[in-house]
Amino acid sequence: MMVNTTLAALTLVILATPPVPAQTAPTSLDGLLSQAVEQEKSRDYAGAERTYWQVLLRFPDDPEILKRLGIVCQEELKFKESIKVFQEILKRAPVYPGVNLLSGISYYALNRFDASAEAMRKELAANPRDRQARYYLALALHASEHNVEAIQQLESLLTDHPGDIPALYQLALFYKDGAQEASDQIAKSAPDSEWYLALRAQAFADNGRLDEAIRQYKAVLTKNPVLPGIHFELGQVYWKKKDADGALAELKLALQDDPNQPLANFYLADILTTRKDYQQAIPHLQITIAAYPKMTKAYFFLGKCYAGTGDLQQALRAFQQASELDPKYQEVHYQLYRLYARLNNKEESQRHLEIVKRLQQEDSNELRESIEKSSPQQTKPNTNE
């Protein structure tokens, strides 16, 4: 029975605990509970633990007192003891609010990840939307190498709470671990395959080793000339390397396989805009914007292309959209300054010129402050010597 177990543990604690001076020890239940609360607030968890045990002498079956005692044990990092206390509650009330969650947290702290996940699932069976239980379930699943399920848990949590920064952080780590696990498995199972070569190429590209990435992607195409996505990846590396001819050739091949690939269209449009092939660039930018309607630079390029073809009203709309998305985009305001001048709107032209000057001044001030902060402090000479 819970009474006998609790009282047996209580007897041991009382025997090992120095007595509190009689003149300072409260005698009423309310006084004891108030004392425990104050001890918790002042982080005197050992004192709070003793006080809760005193309360349990009178009310050995009170689940709320036991719950508070378990929480205090957690604060003292006495996780095994906290689990024993929580289990006393769960024997009589298997879904007592919050207790499975607390028990799961203690199991997690002891690296008992399967037990932690089981406790979290019990908590969620009673309260499926409990945010903390969902978060800890994901942690326990990931720690017990159930990474796919852990990712699913966090993605579900973020669907309901998209601004949950800790969950976003953990999801980023889980994605990274998942990618590494998949890469390791491919390396183990098919080290000579085009898939493994493609992963190596991607790793080189991510680390800025663009020439090595190009060589690896070409090796992939030698093994499998029709492997999906490789022409795009290779074109993207050429684009990063500022090799316009190489990028143009690969991106055109990529668009033969997937005409609506948005970034392939964007990179191609960037090259065409730089070469002033405005009419050719416009449809590629329209495809990009359809996929990424908040991509500021795509609107900027589109405005330049329309301006270059003489379609000033379309250019105006594109630049205005870019300005709405990023009000501090200096190049956009400069283009609007020039465009309004072409439209004989001197007032708007001057307004955007003033914005350009203000933004340049702000950048100059920020740069100066950054330099001043990073510079070593000059020691002032002692004028009294």
C-alpha positions, -999 to +999 in steps of 0.1 A: +000+000+000+011+036-006+006+045+030+031+019+043+057+026+016+055+063+021+056+061+059+085+037+058+105+061+036+094+090+058+107+073+090+141+070+074+142+106+064+131+119+097+157+098+115+184+112+093+173+148+095+184+172+122+154+185+142+142+220+135+142+242+167+108+242+183+105+279+185+108+283+147+089+253+134+053+260+124+027+237+137-004+242+115-008+226+081-011+260+065+020+272+082+040+241+070+028+245+034+036+283+035+071+274+048+077+249+021+067+274-006+090+300+008+118+275+010+113+266-027+113+302-036+146+308-018+160+276-034+163+258-001+151+226-016+165+204+011+145+224+037+114+222+015+118+184+012+119+181+050+089+203+054+069+183+029+078+151+047+064+167+079+032+174+061+030+138+048+031+126+084-005+140+087-016+134+051+004+105+037-019+099+008-023+135-005-012+134-042-005+171-044+019+171-015+036+140-030+038+158-063+054+189-048+079+166-029+088+149-062+094+182-079+116+193-050+136+161-053+141+169-090+154+203-081+179+185-058+189+163-088+176+133-067+159+118-097+156+082-084+139+094-053+116+117-073+105+087-095+096+067-063+075+095-051+057+100-085+051+062-087+033+064-053+008+088-069+005+068-101-003+036-082-037+050-073-042+075-101-024+064-132-032+096-151-029+121-123-023+154-141+013+162-148+028+133-129+036+110-158+053+141-174+074+147-143+082+111-140+093+111-176+116+141-171+133+122-142+137+091-163+152+113-191+177+128-166+188+093-157+193+084-194+164+059-192+151+071-225+126+042-233+110+047-198+109+084-204+091+080-237+066+056-222+058+081-194+054+109-219+030+088-240+009+081-209+008+118-202-003+125-238-029+098-236-047+120-210-037+153-225-028+150-262-019+186-266+005+190-237+033+210-251+061+199-227+052+162-229+054+164-267+088+181-265+103+156-241+088+127-260+107+139-291+139+142-270+135+107-256+128+092-290+158+108-305+180+097-276+168+061-281+176+063-318+141+067-331+150+098-350+122+097-377+095+095-350+113+122-330+112+145-360+075+138-366+068+147-330+086+181-333+070+188-366+036+182-351+044+204-321+056+232-344+024+230-365+005+240-333+032+263-320+053+276-349+072+301-328+085+275-303+123+283-305+135+253-284+115+230-306+129+246-338+164+243-324+160+207-316+144+200-350+174+216-367+197+193-348+175+162-355+175+170-392+213+173-391+216+140-373+192+123-396+211+135-427+243+122-412+227+088-403+214+085-439+248+095-453+266+069-431+242+042-442+248+050-479+286+050-473+283+016-456+260+000-481+270+016-514+304+034-511+310+033-549+276+044-559+266+077-576+244+084-545+275+084-523+294+105-547+266+130-548+266+133-510+303+139-511+299+166-537+272+183-516+295+182-486+323+199-506+298+225-518+285+232-483+321+237-471+330+261-499+353+236-517+337+244-550+363+229-573+362+195-555+324+197-556+324+202-594+347+172-598+325+150-577+293+160-595+310+153-629+319+119-615+283+113-606+272+122-641+298+098-655+282+070-635+246+080-641+240+108-666+203+109-658+204+110-620+177+135-611+188+169-597+225+167-605+226+192-633+209+217-610+233+210-581+263+214-605+248+245-620+243+260-585+280+253-577+291+270-609+268+300-600+284+303-566+318+301-582+307+330-606+314+308-636+285+321-657+291+299-687+294+267-667+263+276-647+243+286-678+250+252-695+241+231-664+210+252-655+196+248-690+200+210-687+183+211-653+153+230-667+150+204-694+143+178-667+122+202-645+111+234-662+095+248-630+125+243-606+124+277-589+160+282-580+173+269-613+151+296-629+163+322-605+200+315-610+195+315-648+176+348-646+204+363-625+229+354-653+206+366-680+199+399-662+236+405-657+241+400-695+212+423-702+192+396-718+161+411-701+134+396-723+147+361-718+151+365-680+115+377-673+097+343-677+123+326-655+117+353-628+080+348-630+083+311-623+106+319-594+082+344-579+052+320-583+071+295-560+087+321-537+063+352-535+085+368-508+118+365-526+129+402-526+158+398-550+136+381-577+113+412-577+144+434-579+157+415-609+122+416-625+121+453-621+154+457-638+144+435-666+111+454-672+130+487-670+155+474-695+127+464-720+110+498-715+080+485-697+082+512-669+048+505-652+056+468-648+091+478-636+075+502-611+052+474-597+081+450-593+103+475-575+075+486-552+069+450-543+106+446-535+105+477-514+075+465-494+093+432-487+125+450-477+122+487-470+159+491-464+170+476-498+192+505-510+195+492-546+157+491-549+153+527-538+181+537-562+163+520-591+130+537-580+148+571-580+159+565-616+126+551-627+105+579-613+129+604-630+121+586-663+084+589-655+088+626-649+077+622-612+103+645-596+088+644-562+089+606-559+123+605-575+137+629-550+120+610-521+137+578-530+170+596-535+167+609-499+160+574-487+191+561-504+212+588-487+196+581-453+203+544-456+239+550-467+244+572-437+229+546-414+252+520-428+281+543-423+272+550-387+268+513-380+302+505-396+318+532-375+302+520-343+313+484-351+349+495-357+349+515-324+335+485-305+361+461-320+390+484-315+412+481-283+405+509-258+431+536-260+448+543-226+445+580-218+477+597-209+481+607-173+483+645-175+492+648-138+527+634-144 
